[in-house]
């Protein structure tokens, strides 16, 4: 029995070790490319414009959804404002246009048993509406409690590949979730803004 356990552990180690080494090697080789992409990005220029100084580089930042959405908005001159988060302005922020707040870092899910929408965040489930109110409050703090900045609507930007197959139809027909992929992001945002 002990030999079988040790043999299976050795096999697991034998297969996972090369994969782990390749992943670390890839990340180490990708870091200079990531840094160069960030140095010439619209995101970095915007942070310099907003704060008068360069934003610090964060490791593998160009692979984040936040960065990619920001770059798509900037490159296509979409009329969406970026509002940096107070606690971590160079890492995260909100996208805002015409009293609409766009959230991009979570995916709403539907509980068919209870008939409620919920959010899974860090292995915790929370009520969708409670989450929205908390995000609106954080956004309002980021604007310096500016009374002219109103948030009447919240839209979740969700990558199509992050949608569960059984929820696909429900999510695509909801009025508070906008699914996208890199190719049709601009088209879908323009269509939404023109409504």
Protein Blocks (a to p, Z undefined) as FASTA:
>chain_A
ZZmmmmmmmmmmmmmmmmmmmmmmmmmmmmmmmmmmmmmpmklmmmmmmnopacdddehk
lmpmklmmmmmmmmnopabdcdddfklmmlgccddeehiacdfkbccdddfknopacdde
ehiacdfklmmmmmmmmmmmmnoopaklccfbccddddfklpcfklmmmmmmpckbccdd
fklmmmmmmmmmmZZ
